[in-house]
Amino acid sequence: MSETLRFTAAEAAFVLQEPVKNVRKALDDGPIQPILLQRAGSPVRAIDPSDLFYLYAVRTLREELTPKARGEFYVALKRQWDTGEDEVQFGRFRVAISDLREEVEQRTQCLAELSDKIEFGSEGEVLLKGTKTEVYRIAALLDGEMPIDIILADYPSLTREQVLAAKAYAAAHPKPGRPYPAITAKQALRGAGLEALDEVLGGDEPSE
């Protein structure tokens, strides 16, 4: 993992498969010292690949490491991160890291591959690649507990994989500002008793 990479708390949560609130708490508790990056015009905390690995390793080794040992492990890990060694030594401990490092790299690759499934519209909106459907709109439907089958019925050009990719991307890259509604336009029409209008309009797939 290149040291030029930085991960926000949400991106780290995706890699760690942990709730983002847990990652934020870990950053608050230390010993990691995040840096501030500008994302979408706002400052956000971000961490290095070695910090991300530390969070992953500590979660795996939480039963073996005391709070003091975790701090010593972090210092030793940062000191030898670029050496390529297969284990980290600190105090009386030796921690093998090659397998853990490979696991983190695989999850980080999954995060990078999400970006290959989206594209940006003319006004900067985030779209599922090859469609005019906004990623955050689909993610909002899933967050509102709308079944995937219902979403696919109202967005027939999408695949199940695209719907799941929208959810994953939105989780790793939260949208600032006002959230999208947790209901599709077709569902709103039906709820208002406007099914007939929907039929007159041809039941077109929403283009937002």
C-alpha positions, 0 to 999 in steps of 0.5 A: 500500500503506497504511503501517498494514500490516505483514508478517511474514517468512512473509507477505513470503516469499509476496509475494516468492516466496522461501523464508522463510529467505531473508527472515529472513536479509535481515532479519538482514543489514539495513539493514531494522530490523523491529518486533516484533508480537504474533501468536498470543500470540508476538512476531514480526518485521514490516516496513513496505510500504516495507521489503517493496518494498525487498526486492523491488527489491533482488532485482530489481536485485541485479546493479546495486547494490553493498552500499553502494549498497543501503544508500543506496537504502534510505535514499532509498526510505524518505525519499521513499516517501510522495511518489508519485515514480516513481523513487528518486535516490541518489548517481549512481543513478536507479531507476525504481520505478513498475513494481516497485511495481505488481508488489509491490501485485499480490502483496500483493493476492494475499496479502490474497485468501487471507484471503477463502478461509478462516474461523474455527471456534467454537474459533478453528480455521482452516477452508477457507471453507464447509467443516469442513476445517482449513487446516493439516491439508490443508497438512500433507498437501501438505508430506508430499508427498501428491498432490493427487488423493489428498487430493481422493479422501479429501476429496471436498467440496474442490476443487483450488483450495481445496487449493492455497489451504490450502497458500498460506495456511499458508505465509504464516501458519505455525501455531505448535505441534505440526504436523498429521500428513502422512497422512489418516485414510483413508490411516491406516486403509488402512495399518493394513489396516483397509479393511474398517472404512472400508467399514463406516463408509461411507467418510465424508470426515474431518470434522476 
